[in-house]
Amino acid sequence: MKSETVVTEVAKTKSVTGPKKLLNLFSSQPQAGFPSPGDDQVERVLDINDLVVKNPASTFFVRVSGDSMEGAGIFDKDVLVVDRAIDHKDGRIVVAAVNGELVVKRLKQTASELFLISENEAYQPIRVSESEECFVWGVVVGSVRTF
């Protein structure tokens, strides 16, 4: 069953006042095959926010549903990292409110037209006319997925 990729949940980054929860980042880069035994050197500790949040005041997370952005590596139930401080430009993946519905699409701007493009051939581009309400919430800068 196909469905447009839409936002189902929005969350703001938390300001951490106490000690951060840090995880070890190992210096080894494991291959997809047999692991290298004995390579347990910790390079540094890592806060997951250091990886995905560059502008804490303007960053938020959204959970998405649908399959229209699978070609861009965005899958049903993924959590996207969205930064409102980054300019939305042609070719970037954005979260946009179109006629009151939040969607995730690739932005395509021409000299005279604006399109929101799916990354799944089963979906037609959304042509945004001047009469439609369209507001870009922010640019997708990453995603978090659990297995």
C-alpha positions in Angstrom: 0.0 0.0 0.0 1.6 3.2 -1.1 1.2 6.5 0.8 2.8 10.0 0.6 5.6 10.6 3.1 4.0 12.9 5.7 5.0 14.1 9.1 3.2 12.3 12.0 5.1 13.7 15.0 7.2 16.8 15.7 9.7 17.2 18.6 12.1 20.0 19.6 15.7 19.3 20.7 16.0 19.3 24.5 18.3 21.6 26.2 20.5 19.5 28.4 21.2 21.0 31.8 22.7 18.0 33.6 25.4 15.7 32.5 25.2 14.5 28.9 24.8 10.9 28.1 27.9 10.1 26.1 28.6 7.0 24.2 32.0 5.6 23.1 33.1 6.2 19.5 35.6 3.5 18.5 38.4 4.4 16.1 38.0 1.2 14.1 35.7 1.3 11.1 34.2 -2.2 10.9 33.7 -3.8 7.5 30.5 -5.6 6.8 32.3 -8.9 7.0 34.3 -10.6 9.9 35.1 -8.2 12.7 38.7 -7.4 13.7 39.2 -9.0 17.1 41.0 -7.0 19.8 40.4 -3.6 18.1 38.7 -2.0 21.1 40.4 1.4 21.2 38.0 4.1 22.1 38.7 7.2 19.9 36.5 9.6 22.0 33.1 9.8 23.7 30.2 11.0 21.5 26.9 12.6 22.2 24.5 11.7 19.5 23.4 15.3 19.2 27.0 16.2 18.2 26.4 14.1 15.1 23.0 15.3 14.0 22.4 18.8 15.5 24.5 21.7 14.3 22.1 24.5 15.2 20.2 23.5 18.4 18.0 26.6 18.6 16.6 25.9 15.1 16.6 22.1 14.9 13.7 19.8 15.5 12.8 16.2 14.8 9.9 14.8 12.9 8.7 11.2 12.6 7.4 10.4 9.1 5.1 7.8 7.6 4.8 6.8 4.0 7.0 5.5 1.1 7.2 8.5 -1.3 10.8 9.3 -0.2 12.3 5.8 -0.2 14.6 6.7 -3.1 16.3 9.3 -0.9 16.7 6.8 1.9 13.8 8.1 4.0 11.5 5.2 5.1 8.3 4.8 7.0 8.7 5.6 10.7 12.1 7.3 10.3 12.9 10.3 12.5 14.3 13.2 10.4 16.5 15.9 11.7 15.2 19.3 10.3 17.1 22.5 10.6 15.2 25.8 10.0 18.5 27.9 9.9 19.5 26.4 6.6 18.2 28.0 3.4 15.8 26.0 1.4 17.3 25.8 -2.1 16.7 23.8 -5.3 17.5 20.1 -4.8 17.3 20.0 -1.0 14.9 17.8 0.9 12.5 19.8 2.9 9.6 19.6 5.3 6.8 21.8 3.9 3.3 22.6 4.9 1.1 22.3 1.8 -2.5 23.3 2.3 -2.2 22.4 6.0 -0.5 19.0 5.6 3.2 18.5 6.4 5.0 16.6 3.7 8.7 15.6 3.1 9.8 16.2 -0.5 12.7 17.4 -2.6 12.4 21.0 -3.6 12.6 21.9 -7.3 12.6 25.6 -8.2 12.6 27.0 -11.6 12.5 30.6 -12.6 8.8 30.6 -12.6 7.6 27.5 -10.7 8.0 25.6 -7.5 7.6 21.8 -7.3 7.8 19.3 -4.4 9.2 16.1 -5.8 8.8 12.6 -4.4 11.7 10.1 -4.5 9.4 7.3 -5.7 8.2 7.0 -9.3 4.7 6.0 -8.1 4.1 9.6 -7.1 3.5 12.7 -9.2 5.3 16.0 -8.4 3.3 18.5 -6.4 3.2 21.8 -8.4 2.8 24.6 -5.9 0.8 27.5 -7.4 0.5 31.0 -6.0 -3.0 30.2 -4.9 -1.9 27.3 -2.7 -0.6 27.7 0.8 2.9 26.4 1.0 5.4 27.1 3.7 8.8 25.4 4.0 9.4 24.5 7.7 13.0 23.5 7.3 15.7 21.5 5.5 16.2 17.8 6.3 19.8 17.4 7.4 19.8 13.8 8.6 17.8 10.9 9.8 17.7 8.4 12.7 16.5 4.9 12.2 16.2 2.0 14.5 16.0 -1.7 13.5 
